[in-house]
Amino acid sequence: MKKIVVSKNEAGQKLIKLLTKYLNAAPQSFLHKMLRKKNITLNGKKADGSELLCETDEVCLFLSEDTILSFQGKKTENTTATEQRGIVKKPREASEIRVVYEDEDVLILNKPAGVLSQKASSEDYSLNEWVLEYLLEQGSLREEDLQTFRPGVCNRLDRNTSGLITAGKSLAGLQTLSALFKERTVHKDYLCIVCGQVKGSSRLRGYLEKDVRTNKVTVKMERCSEDGTYIETEYTPVKTNGTYTLLKVRLITGKTHQIRAHLASVGHPLVGDVKYGNPTTNTEFRERFGLKNQLLHAAYLEFPHEMSGCKQLSGKKIQAPVPKAFERIAKELGVYRG
């Protein structure tokens, strides 16, 4: 018999959801059958799986140890969650990840260019793996906790974009952050260096049309298909040398490649952007500065003053300094403003 005492991070979800996490290889039909036969009980009573769990509830599994291990995808009792994740190669840039804010529910990181926000394939190393390692090393997460709860990032940046990424350490953190980004109540401001002289602020509107084959988007003034997604982007020039401009950009909507494609569509592509940028400019900056990524940095996050969860974040403004390479190039171009 295995007893699960519901923790803070497991409370608030349905019993069947906890069971599918704990026995992740078991079919739903098997779990419902075990509930009907009282081989799985909640607080000593028969349950159907729809019950909302509370902290300290007791879930008992009257199953053999071999059955439990097999439905967890484990070969032996000593197989750890770390071993289950597999061995992946860390990119060199992962050593530059920095924590800029942390509380009991939330982690906010400054991601360097070159690190994935989330895995694209099973062999990838992403911020999710970094977060797990960090929390396990800090002792705020245990291997056994990963059987029913997994912390993770709540917003994304392109691999070659640097800056602020949020992660939920607890279920409350994950739920609150996910809701904030979905409702677009978090202000997200970026810094970037673009080609051309930008003299005034503007708000761009349009529609993104995505080509799945090339993983590239095109900006249209009108919606051309059912898949067209409305986008809105604000920008303000910070400093220009007449040839290049440092911009502060605010995402009103947040879509894949939005800033890069939107600015390129109005004649101001990002320096270093191989997908939407100017090839001649990119070659020049690669040879002159060794630049390998677009100069785009998620620099600021501002949280709403009224929040139902994670109230410690209410009204907070989080800032991440630009990477050293970004700063050096901006200074040499004469567009840096600290």
C-alpha positions in Angstrom: 0.0 0.0 0.0 1.2 3.5 -0.9 -0.1 6.6 0.9 0.1 10.1 -0.6 -0.5 13.0 1.8 -1.6 15.9 -0.4 0.8 18.9 -0.2 0.2 22.6 -0.8 1.3 22.2 -4.4 -1.0 19.3 -5.0 -4.1 20.8 -3.4 -6.8 22.5 -5.5 -6.8 19.9 -8.3 -9.0 17.0 -9.0 -8.1 13.6 -7.6 -7.9 12.0 -11.1 -5.4 14.7 -12.2 -3.1 13.9 -9.3 -3.3 10.2 -10.1 -2.5 10.7 -13.8 0.6 12.6 -12.7 1.7 10.1 -10.1 1.0 7.1 -12.3 1.8 8.8 -15.6 2.0 5.6 -17.6 -1.4 4.3 -16.4 -4.4 4.6 -18.8 -7.4 6.5 -17.4 -9.5 3.4 -17.7 -7.2 1.6 -15.2 -7.4 4.5 -12.7 -11.2 4.7 -12.8 -11.4 0.9 -12.4 -9.2 1.0 -9.3 -11.3 3.8 -7.9 -14.5 1.8 -8.5 -13.0 -1.3 -6.8 -11.7 0.9 -3.9 -8.1 -0.1 -4.7 -7.6 3.7 -4.6 -9.3 5.7 -1.9 -9.5 9.2 -0.6 -9.4 9.8 3.1 -10.4 6.1 3.6 -13.5 6.4 1.4 -14.5 5.4 -2.1 -14.0 8.2 -4.7 -14.7 8.7 -8.4 -11.8 11.0 -9.2 -13.8 14.2 -9.5 -13.1 15.3 -5.9 -11.1 18.5 -5.4 -8.2 17.8 -3.2 -7.3 19.8 0.0 -4.0 20.0 1.7 -3.4 17.0 4.1 -5.9 14.8 2.3 -4.8 11.2 2.2 -4.8 9.2 -1.0 -4.2 5.4 -0.5 -3.1 3.1 -3.4 -3.7 -0.5 -2.5 -1.5 -1.7 -5.4 1.7 -3.7 -5.4 5.0 -1.9 -5.5 5.8 -3.4 -8.9 2.5 -2.2 -10.3 3.1 1.4 -9.0 6.7 1.4 -10.4 5.7 0.1 -13.8 2.9 2.7 -14.1 5.5 5.4 -13.2 7.8 4.2 -16.0 10.5 3.2 -13.5 12.6 0.1 -13.6 13.8 0.0 -10.0 12.8 1.7 -6.8 16.0 3.7 -6.8 15.5 5.3 -10.1 15.4 9.1 -9.4 13.5 11.8 -11.1 16.8 13.3 -12.2 17.7 10.0 -14.0 14.2 9.8 -15.5 14.8 13.2 -17.1 17.8 11.8 -18.9 21.2 13.3 -19.5 21.2 16.3 -21.8 24.0 18.5 -22.8 24.0 21.9 -21.2 24.8 24.8 -23.6 27.8 26.9 -22.5 25.4 29.9 -22.1 23.5 28.2 -19.3 26.2 29.2 -16.9 25.2 32.9 -17.5 21.6 32.4 -16.3 20.9 34.7 -13.3 18.1 34.9 -10.7 16.8 38.5 -10.5 13.9 37.8 -8.2 12.7 35.0 -6.0 10.0 34.3 -3.4 8.2 31.2 -2.2 6.0 30.9 -5.3 7.9 32.6 -8.2 11.3 32.7 -9.8 12.3 35.4 -12.3 15.5 34.8 -14.4 17.6 36.8 -16.8 18.1 34.4 -19.7 21.1 34.7 -21.9 20.8 34.4 -25.7 21.5 30.8 -26.8 19.3 29.0 -24.2 15.9 27.6 -24.9 12.9 28.7 -22.8 11.4 25.2 -23.3 12.6 22.0 -25.0 12.1 21.7 -28.7 13.2 18.0 -28.6 14.0 15.4 -25.9 17.7 16.0 -26.2 17.4 19.7 -25.5 18.4 21.6 -22.4 16.1 24.4 -21.5 15.3 26.8 -18.7 12.8 24.2 -17.3 15.7 21.9 -16.7 17.7 24.7 -15.1 14.8 25.6 -12.8 14.5 22.0 -11.6 18.2 21.7 -10.9 18.2 25.1 -9.1 15.3 24.2 -6.9 16.6 20.7 -6.1 20.0 22.2 -5.2 18.4 24.9 -3.0 16.3 22.3 -1.2 13.0 24.0 -2.0 12.0 21.0 -4.1 12.5 17.2 -3.5 12.8 14.5 -6.1 9.6 12.8 -4.8 7.7 16.1 -5.3 8.2 15.7 -9.1 5.9 12.7 -9.1 2.9 15.0 -8.8 4.1 18.5 -9.4 6.6 20.1 -11.8 7.6 23.7 -11.7 8.3 25.4 -15.0 8.5 28.6 -17.0 5.4 30.7 -17.7 6.5 32.9 -20.6 8.8 32.3 -23.5 11.6 34.1 -25.4 13.2 33.0 -28.6 16.4 31.0 -28.1 18.5 34.0 -29.4 16.6 36.6 -27.4 17.9 37.5 -23.9 16.1 38.8 -20.8 13.4 38.2 -18.3 11.6 34.8 -17.9 9.2 33.9 -15.1 8.8 30.5 -13.6 6.4 29.1 -11.0 8.0 27.4 -8.1 4.6 26.4 -6.6 1.2 25.5 -8.1 0.0 28.9 -7.0 2.9 30.6 -8.7 2.3 28.6 -12.0 -1.4 29.4 -12.0 -1.1 33.1 -11.1 1.7 33.8 -13.7 -0.1 31.8 -16.4 -3.3 33.8 -15.8 -1.4 37.1 -15.9 0.2 36.4 -19.2 -3.0 35.1 -20.7 -4.9 38.2 -19.6 -2.0 40.4 -20.8 -2.0 42.3 -17.5 1.8 42.1 -17.2 3.6 44.9 -19.1 6.6 43.6 -21.0 9.2 46.0 -22.4 12.2 45.2 -24.6 15.3 46.9 -25.7 16.6 46.4 -29.2 19.0 48.0 -31.7 17.5 48.4 -35.2 18.7 49.6 -38.6 17.8 53.1 -39.5 16.9 56.3 -37.7 13.7 56.3 -35.7 12.6 59.8 -34.7 9.3 59.3 -32.9 7.1 56.9 -31.0 4.6 54.7 -32.8 2.0 52.0 -32.3 2.0 49.3 -35.0 -0.9 47.1 -35.9 -1.3 44.2 -38.2 -1.7 40.5 -38.7 0.8 37.7 -38.5 0.6 34.9 -41.1 2.8 31.9 -40.1 4.6 29.5 -42.4 5.0 26.4 -40.4 7.4 24.9 -42.9 9.9 27.7 -42.5 9.0 28.7 -38.9 8.7 32.3 -40.2 5.9 34.8 -40.0 4.8 37.6 -42.4 3.1 40.8 -41.3 0.0 41.9 -43.2 -2.0 45.1 -42.8 -5.2 43.1 -43.2 -6.2 39.5 -42.2 -5.6 37.3 -45.2 -6.6 33.9 -43.8 -8.3 32.3 -40.8 -4.9 31.6 -39.3 -4.0 35.3 -39.3 -3.3 36.6 -35.8 -3.9 40.2 -34.8 -0.7 41.9 -33.3 0.0 45.3 -31.8 3.4 46.7 -30.9 4.5 50.0 -29.4 8.0 51.5 -29.7 9.8 54.6 -28.5 13.3 55.6 -29.7 15.8 55.9 -26.8 18.9 57.1 -28.8 20.0 57.2 -32.4 23.2 57.9 -34.3 21.3 58.4 -37.5 22.1 54.9 -38.8 21.1 52.7 -35.9 18.6 53.3 -33.1 18.1 51.9 -29.7 14.4 51.3 -29.2 12.3 50.5 -26.2 9.4 48.2 -27.3 6.3 47.2 -25.5 4.3 44.2 -26.6 0.5 44.9 -26.5 0.0 41.4 -27.9 2.7 38.7 -27.5 3.1 36.4 -30.5 6.0 34.4 -31.8 8.6 36.6 -33.6 6.3 39.6 -33.2 8.8 42.3 -32.5 11.3 41.0 -35.0 8.8 40.7 -37.9 6.8 43.8 -37.1 9.8 46.2 -37.0 11.3 44.6 -40.1 8.0 45.2 -41.9 8.3 48.9 -41.4 11.9 49.1 -42.5 13.7 48.8 -39.1 15.0 45.2 -38.8 16.8 44.2 -35.7 20.6 44.1 -35.9 21.8 40.5 -35.9 18.4 38.9 -36.8 19.2 36.2 -39.4 15.5 35.5 -40.1 14.1 38.9 -40.6 17.2 41.2 -40.7 19.5 42.7 -43.2 22.2 40.2 -44.4 24.8 42.9 -45.1 24.3 44.5 -41.7 24.5 41.1 -40.0 27.7 40.2 -41.8 29.2 43.5 -40.8 28.3 43.1 -37.1 29.4 39.5 -37.1 32.9 40.5 -38.4 33.2 43.6 -36.4 31.8 42.5 -33.0 31.5 38.7 -33.3 27.7 39.1 -33.0 25.8 35.8 -33.4 22.3 36.7 -32.3 19.7 39.5 -32.7 20.1 42.5 -30.3 16.8 42.0 -28.5 16.5 41.9 -24.7 13.4 41.5 -22.5 14.5 44.2 -20.0 11.4 45.1 -17.9 8.4 43.4 -16.4 5.7 45.4 -14.5 3.0 43.5 -12.5 -0.5 44.9 -11.9 -1.2 46.4 -8.5 -4.3 44.3 -7.9 -3.6 40.6 -7.9 -5.6 37.7 -6.5 -2.6 35.4 -6.1 1.1 35.9 -5.4 0.3 39.3 -3.8 4.0 39.8 -3.1 4.4 40.6 -6.8 1.7 43.3 -6.8 3.0 46.5 -8.4 6.5 45.2 -8.7 8.8 46.4 -11.5 11.5 43.9 -12.4 14.5 44.9 -14.5 17.3 42.9 -16.1 20.5 44.5 -17.4 21.4 44.0 -21.0 24.1 41.5 -21.8 27.7 42.8 -21.9 27.9 42.3 -25.6 24.7 44.3 -26.2 26.1 47.1 -24.0 29.5 47.1 -25.7 28.0 47.3 -29.2 25.5 50.1 -28.1 28.3 52.1 -26.6 30.5 51.8 -29.7 27.6 52.8 -32.0 26.9 55.8 -29.7 23.3 54.7 -28.9 23.8 53.5 -25.3 21.9 55.1 -22.5 22.3 53.3 -19.2 
